[in-house]
Amino acid sequence: MTFSGHAPGSREYRRLILGLFFAGIATFAQLYSPQAVLPQLAIDLSVSPATAAVSVSAATLGIALAVVPWSMVADRIGRVPAMAAGVIVATGLGLLAPLSADISLLLALRFAEGVALGAVPAVALAYLSEEVDARHAATAAGSYIAGTTVGGLLGRIVSGITGEVWGWRAGVWAVAGVCAASAALFLSLAPRARGFVPGRLRAETGPGFLQRLGAPLRSPVQWALHAQGFLLMGAFVAVYNYLGFHLSEEPFLLPAWLVTLLFLAYLAGTASSPWAGSWAARAGRYPVLLISIAVMAAGAVLMLAPVTALVLSGLVLFTAGFFGAHAIASGWTPVAAGPESRAQASSLYYFGYYAGSSLFGWFLGLVFGDAGWTWFIGAVLLMCAAASAAAVCALRRVPTGRV
């Protein structure tokens, strides 16, 4: 009998979602762990805020460059083995990174860590779309993205609180330990793939792979979806990179421990991701995507206020809107691509996603340093508007927007 995917309520479905949840923690906790300790890192290594933020951008650049090769590896050896290899190697590198005596060595190790981490975002959603009943793919994708928010939050909170007491190196080490435990749980929970057979798509380099890679690149729909990741992720990472610096200045003057707690706003994304996925299953992906971007932009406007409570409210809205939009766009990408190029379409989405994080996570720091917070938020709003325009132009009539 043809395998049609695991249905919600089944044991394998629960194991799959829970396994990917821990894969998300193992990946995104260590990816963003330096973000909560950037001010301490900048002081310890005697670098500027924008240079300190490159410790985040270096890892996301590694992911951006690695997602397409990882999709090739996953076609050959299988989805779960590819993700397992990446997470294990990345955790080892994460334990080495805090030993760096200068910024150059730290950036090199963070880049290598990002290359290894690329296995999970390159493969996870393709794996999910192949193993889950198609009627529940949007909801399952939202649940997976919710797990990644927990990883991002955990990495920032653990490193921030530990780093406040023992320094940024101890903070990053603590997160690496959490990631090692999460990787072990992922390996024990993730069910074997039934919707994909390694080598079935002739994963070797050559016409077969190039054809599968080229199909998404020729699609305006895929370009519009990739633009969501590129622009919105770039804006999101930049806000979290530099908000701590902004709130440590006049008129806020917040202490470092309180700035660390701002990352609890990530819980808004944990709630909004599955909500966006389930709403999209009823109302369609396209309207939910546009509403999510609008919520994100509204939050950015609130962060212009010189009042701490309004900035924090804006951060919650901004975070909820971003993860709602990301859950829709990332889950839509492999569905819109079709079965033969799902892994490649998903990896290209994440190439744009992490390229945007690397580029704008650094560049908007220059805007913040040279022009101030108001111009910085203006640039964020411009990126939200560009993402909305791409969606309106290419996605409003796509049939899968209603599935």
C-alpha positions as CSV (number, residue, x, y, z in Angstrom):
1,M,0.0,0.0,0.0
2,T,1.3,3.5,-0.9
3,F,2.4,5.5,2.1
4,S,0.3,8.7,2.4
5,G,2.0,10.2,5.5
6,H,1.5,10.0,9.2
7,A,-1.7,11.5,10.5
8,P,-2.0,13.6,13.7
9,G,-2.7,11.4,16.8
10,S,-0.5,8.6,15.6
11,R,2.6,7.5,17.5
12,E,4.9,8.1,14.6
13,Y,3.5,11.6,14.0
14,R,4.1,12.5,17.6
15,R,7.7,11.1,17.5
16,L,8.4,13.0,14.2
17,I,7.2,16.4,15.6
18,L,8.9,15.9,18.9
19,G,12.1,14.7,17.2
20,L,12.2,17.8,15.0
21,F,11.4,19.9,18.0
22,F,14.7,18.7,19.7
23,A,16.5,19.1,16.4
24,G,15.4,22.7,16.3
25,I,16.7,23.2,19.9
26,A,20.0,21.6,19.0
27,T,20.4,23.8,15.9
28,F,18.9,27.2,16.9
29,A,20.1,27.4,20.5
30,Q,23.7,27.2,19.5
31,L,23.2,29.3,16.4
32,Y,22.0,32.3,18.3
33,S,23.7,31.8,21.7
34,P,26.2,34.7,21.2
35,Q,23.4,37.1,20.5
36,A,22.5,37.5,24.2
37,V,26.1,38.3,25.2
38,L,27.1,40.6,22.3
39,P,27.8,43.6,24.6
40,Q,30.1,41.5,26.8
41,L,31.8,39.9,23.8
42,A,32.4,43.3,22.2
43,I,34.1,44.6,25.4
44,D,36.1,41.4,26.0
45,L,37.5,41.2,22.4
46,S,37.7,45.0,22.0
47,V,35.5,45.2,18.9
48,S,32.5,47.4,17.8
49,P,28.9,46.3,18.1
50,A,28.7,45.6,14.4
51,T,31.8,43.5,14.5
52,A,30.6,41.6,17.5
53,A,27.4,40.8,15.7
54,V,29.4,39.2,12.9
55,S,29.8,36.2,15.4
56,V,26.1,35.6,14.6
57,S,26.3,36.5,10.9
58,A,29.3,34.2,10.4
59,A,27.3,31.2,11.5
60,T,24.2,32.1,9.5
61,L,26.5,32.7,6.4
62,G,27.8,29.2,6.9
63,I,24.3,27.9,6.9
64,A,23.4,29.9,3.8
65,L,26.3,28.4,1.9
66,A,25.7,24.9,3.1
67,V,22.0,24.3,2.7
68,V,22.1,23.3,-1.0
69,P,25.0,20.9,-0.6
70,W,23.3,19.4,2.5
71,S,20.2,18.8,0.3
72,M,22.4,16.7,-2.0
73,V,23.8,14.8,0.9
74,A,20.3,14.1,2.2
75,D,19.2,12.8,-1.2
76,R,22.0,10.3,-1.1
77,I,22.2,9.1,2.5
78,G,18.7,10.0,3.7
79,R,17.0,12.8,5.6
80,V,17.5,11.7,9.2
81,P,21.2,10.6,8.8
82,A,22.1,13.9,7.2
83,M,20.5,16.0,10.0
84,A,22.1,13.8,12.6
85,A,25.6,14.2,11.1
86,G,25.2,18.0,10.9
87,V,24.0,18.4,14.5
88,I,26.7,16.2,16.0
89,V,29.6,18.0,14.2
90,A,28.1,21.4,15.0
91,T,27.8,20.6,18.7
92,G,31.5,19.7,18.8
93,L,32.5,22.9,17.1
94,G,30.2,24.8,19.5
95,L,32.2,23.5,22.4
96,L,35.4,24.8,20.8
97,A,34.3,28.3,19.8
98,P,34.5,29.9,23.3
99,L,38.1,28.9,23.5
100,S,38.9,31.6,20.8
101,A,41.4,34.2,22.0
102,D,40.5,36.7,19.3
103,I,37.6,37.6,17.0
104,S,39.2,36.1,13.9
105,L,39.4,32.6,15.3
106,L,35.9,32.9,16.8
107,L,34.4,33.9,13.4
108,A,36.2,31.0,11.7
109,L,34.8,28.5,14.2
110,R,31.3,30.0,14.1
111,F,31.3,29.8,10.3
112,A,32.3,26.1,10.4
113,E,29.6,25.6,13.0
114,G,27.1,27.2,10.7
115,V,28.1,24.9,7.8
116,A,27.4,21.9,10.0
117,L,24.1,23.3,11.3
118,G,22.9,23.8,7.7
119,A,21.8,20.2,7.6
120,V,18.7,20.7,9.7
121,P,17.0,23.7,8.0
122,A,18.1,22.3,4.6
123,V,16.3,19.0,5.2
124,A,13.8,19.2,8.0
125,L,10.8,20.6,6.1
126,A,11.3,18.4,3.2
127,Y,11.5,15.4,5.6
128,L,8.3,16.7,7.3
129,S,6.4,17.2,4.0
130,E,7.3,13.6,2.9
131,E,6.3,12.0,6.2
132,V,3.1,13.9,7.1
133,D,-0.3,13.5,5.5
134,A,-0.6,16.4,3.0
135,R,-3.8,17.7,4.6
136,H,-1.9,18.4,7.8
137,A,1.4,19.7,6.3
138,A,0.8,23.4,7.1
139,T,-0.1,22.6,10.7
140,A,2.9,20.3,11.1
141,A,5.2,22.9,9.6
142,G,3.9,25.5,12.1
143,S,4.6,23.1,15.0
144,Y,8.2,22.5,13.8
145,I,8.8,26.3,13.5
146,A,7.4,26.7,17.1
147,G,10.1,24.2,18.2
148,T,12.8,26.3,16.5
149,T,11.6,29.4,18.5
150,V,12.1,27.4,21.7
151,G,15.6,26.6,20.6
152,G,16.4,30.2,19.8
153,L,14.9,31.4,23.1
154,L,16.7,28.8,25.2
155,G,20.0,29.6,23.6
156,R,19.7,33.3,24.3
157,I,18.4,33.0,27.8
158,V,20.9,30.3,29.0
159,S,23.9,32.1,27.5
160,G,22.6,35.5,28.7
161,I,22.0,34.6,32.3
162,T,25.2,32.4,32.5
163,G,27.2,35.0,30.7
164,E,26.1,37.7,33.1
165,V,27.6,35.8,36.0
166,W,30.6,34.0,34.5
167,G,31.3,35.8,31.2
168,W,30.2,35.2,27.6
169,R,32.5,32.1,27.1
170,A,30.7,30.3,29.9
171,G,27.4,31.3,28.5
172,V,28.2,29.8,25.1
173,W,29.5,26.6,26.6
174,A,26.4,26.2,28.7
175,V,24.3,26.3,25.5
176,A,26.5,23.8,23.8
177,G,25.8,21.3,26.6
178,V,22.0,21.8,26.2
179,C,22.4,21.2,22.5
180,A,24.3,18.0,23.0
181,A,21.4,16.6,25.1
182,S,18.9,17.8,22.5
183,A,20.8,16.1,19.7
184,A,20.7,12.8,21.6
185,L,16.9,13.2,22.0
186,F,16.4,13.9,18.3
187,L,18.4,10.8,17.4
188,S,16.3,8.6,19.7
189,L,12.9,10.0,18.6
190,A,13.0,10.7,14.8
191,P,11.2,7.9,13.0
192,R,12.8,6.3,9.9
193,A,11.7,7.9,6.6
194,R,8.9,6.1,4.8
195,G,8.1,8.7,2.2
196,F,11.6,8.9,0.8
197,V,14.2,6.4,-0.2
198,P,17.9,7.5,-0.3
199,G,19.2,7.6,-3.8
200,R,15.8,7.5,-5.4
201,L,16.3,10.9,-6.9
202,R,19.8,10.1,-8.2
203,A,21.4,12.4,-5.8
204,E,24.8,12.4,-7.5
205,T,25.9,15.7,-9.0
206,G,24.9,16.0,-12.7
207,P,21.7,16.6,-14.7
208,G,19.4,14.9,-12.2
209,F,20.4,17.2,-9.3
210,L,20.8,20.3,-11.5
211,Q,17.4,19.8,-12.9
212,R,15.8,19.6,-9.5
213,L,17.8,22.6,-8.3
214,G,16.9,24.6,-11.5
215,A,13.1,24.0,-11.2
216,P,12.7,26.3,-8.1
217,L,15.0,28.9,-9.6
218,R,12.8,29.2,-12.7
219,S,9.6,29.7,-10.6
220,P,8.4,33.2,-9.7
221,V,6.4,31.7,-6.9
222,Q,9.6,30.2,-5.4
223,W,11.5,33.5,-5.8
224,A,8.7,35.3,-3.9
225,L,8.7,32.8,-1.1
226,H,12.5,33.0,-0.9
227,A,12.2,36.8,-0.7
228,Q,10.1,36.4,2.5
229,G,12.9,34.6,4.2
230,F,15.7,36.9,2.9
231,L,14.0,40.1,3.9
232,L,12.0,39.2,7.0
233,M,14.7,37.1,8.6
234,G,17.3,39.9,7.9
235,A,15.1,42.4,9.7
236,F,14.3,40.0,12.5
237,V,17.9,39.2,13.3
238,A,19.0,42.8,13.1
239,V,16.4,43.9,15.6
240,Y,17.5,41.2,18.1
241,N,21.2,42.0,17.4
242,Y,21.0,45.7,18.2
243,L,18.0,46.2,20.5
244,G,20.1,45.3,23.5
245,F,22.6,48.1,22.6
246,H,19.6,50.5,22.1
247,L,18.0,49.7,25.5
248,S,21.3,50.1,27.3
249,E,21.4,53.7,26.2
250,E,19.4,56.8,27.1
251,P,16.5,57.1,28.0
252,F,16.2,53.4,28.9
253,L,19.5,52.4,30.6
254,L,18.4,48.9,31.2
255,P,20.9,46.5,33.0
256,A,22.3,43.6,31.0
257,W,20.3,40.9,33.0
258,L,17.0,42.6,32.1
259,V,18.0,42.9,28.5
260,T,18.6,39.2,28.4
261,L,15.0,38.6,29.6
262,L,13.8,40.5,26.5
263,F,14.4,37.3,24.6
264,L,11.3,35.9,26.3
265,A,9.5,37.7,23.6
266,Y,10.4,34.6,21.5
267,L,7.5,32.9,23.2
268,A,5.2,35.0,21.1
269,G,6.7,33.2,18.1
270,T,6.2,29.8,19.8
271,A,2.5,30.6,20.0
272,S,2.1,32.3,16.6
273,S,3.8,29.6,14.5
274,P,1.3,26.8,15.0
275,W,-1.5,29.3,15.1
276,A,-0.5,30.6,11.7
277,G,-0.2,27.1,10.3
278,S,-3.6,26.0,11.5
279,W,-5.3,29.2,10.4
280,A,-3.6,28.8,6.9
281,A,-5.1,25.3,6.7
282,R,-8.6,26.9,6.9
283,A,-8.2,30.3,5.3
284,G,-5.3,29.8,3.0
285,R,-1.6,30.6,3.2
286,Y,-1.6,33.9,1.3
287,P,-3.8,36.0,3.5
288,V,-2.2,34.7,6.7
289,L,1.3,35.6,5.3
290,L,0.2,39.2,4.6
291,I,-1.4,39.6,8.0
292,S,1.7,38.2,9.7
293,I,3.9,40.7,7.9
294,A,1.5,43.6,8.9
295,V,1.7,42.5,12.5
296,M,5.5,42.5,12.2
297,A,5.6,46.0,10.8
298,A,3.2,47.3,13.5
299,G,5.6,45.9,16.2
300,A,8.5,47.7,14.5
301,V,6.7,51.0,14.6
302,L,6.0,50.6,18.4
303,M,9.7,50.1,19.0
304,L,10.3,53.7,17.9
305,A,8.7,54.9,21.2
306,P,11.0,56.2,24.0
307,V,9.0,54.2,26.5
308,T,10.2,50.8,27.7
309,A,6.8,49.2,27.9
310,L,5.9,50.2,24.4
311,V,9.2,48.9,23.0
312,L,8.6,45.6,24.7
313,S,5.0,45.4,23.4
314,G,6.4,46.1,19.9
315,L,9.0,43.4,20.2
316,V,6.3,40.9,21.1
317,L,4.2,41.8,18.1
318,F,7.3,41.9,15.8
319,T,8.3,38.5,17.0
320,A,4.9,37.0,16.6
321,G,4.4,38.4,13.1
322,F,7.8,37.2,12.0
323,F,7.4,33.6,13.1
324,G,3.9,33.5,11.7
325,A,5.2,34.7,8.3
326,H,8.2,32.3,8.4
327,A,6.0,29.3,9.3
328,I,3.8,30.0,6.3
329,A,6.6,30.8,3.8
330,S,8.9,27.9,4.8
331,G,6.1,25.4,4.9
332,W,4.6,26.6,1.6
333,T,8.0,26.4,-0.3
334,P,8.3,22.5,-0.5
335,V,4.6,22.1,-1.1
336,A,4.6,24.5,-4.1
337,A,7.8,23.0,-5.5
338,G,6.4,19.5,-6.0
339,P,7.8,16.1,-4.9
340,E,10.9,15.9,-7.1
341,S,12.5,19.2,-5.9
342,R,11.2,19.6,-2.4
343,A,14.6,19.3,-0.7
344,Q,16.2,21.7,-3.1
345,A,13.3,24.3,-2.9
346,S,13.5,24.2,0.9
347,S,17.2,24.5,0.9
348,L,17.0,27.5,-1.5
349,Y,14.5,29.1,0.8
350,Y,16.9,28.7,3.7
351,F,19.8,30.0,1.6
352,G,17.9,33.2,1.2
353,Y,16.8,33.1,4.8
354,Y,20.3,32.9,6.2
355,A,21.9,35.1,3.6
356,G,19.4,37.8,4.7
357,S,20.4,37.2,8.3
358,S,24.1,37.4,7.5
359,L,23.8,40.5,5.3
360,F,21.3,42.6,7.2
361,G,22.4,41.4,10.6
362,W,25.7,43.2,9.8
363,F,24.6,46.0,7.5
364,L,21.7,47.3,9.7
365,G,24.3,47.5,12.5
366,L,26.1,50.1,10.4
367,V,22.8,52.0,10.0
368,F,22.2,51.8,13.7
369,G,25.8,53.0,14.5
370,D,25.9,55.8,12.0
371,A,22.3,57.0,11.7
372,G,20.5,55.9,14.9
373,W,17.6,53.8,16.0
374,T,14.9,55.7,14.0
375,W,16.6,55.2,10.6
376,F,17.3,51.6,11.7
377,I,13.6,50.9,12.2
378,G,12.8,52.8,8.9
379,A,15.0,50.2,7.1
380,V,13.2,47.4,8.9
381,L,9.8,48.7,7.7
382,L,11.1,49.1,4.2
383,M,12.1,45.4,4.2
384,C,8.6,44.4,5.4
385,A,7.0,46.4,2.6
386,A,9.3,44.8,0.0
387,A,8.3,41.3,1.3
388,S,4.6,42.2,1.1
389,A,5.0,43.5,-2.4
390,A,6.7,40.3,-3.5
391,A,3.9,38.2,-2.0
392,V,1.2,40.3,-3.7
393,C,2.9,40.1,-7.1
394,A,3.5,36.3,-7.2
395,L,1.5,34.5,-4.6
396,R,-2.1,35.8,-4.5
397,R,-3.3,33.3,-7.2
398,V,-1.2,30.3,-6.3
399,P,-3.5,27.3,-5.8
400,T,-1.5,25.9,-2.9
401,G,-2.2,29.1,-1.0
402,R,-5.6,27.6,-0.2
403,V,-4.3,24.2,0.8
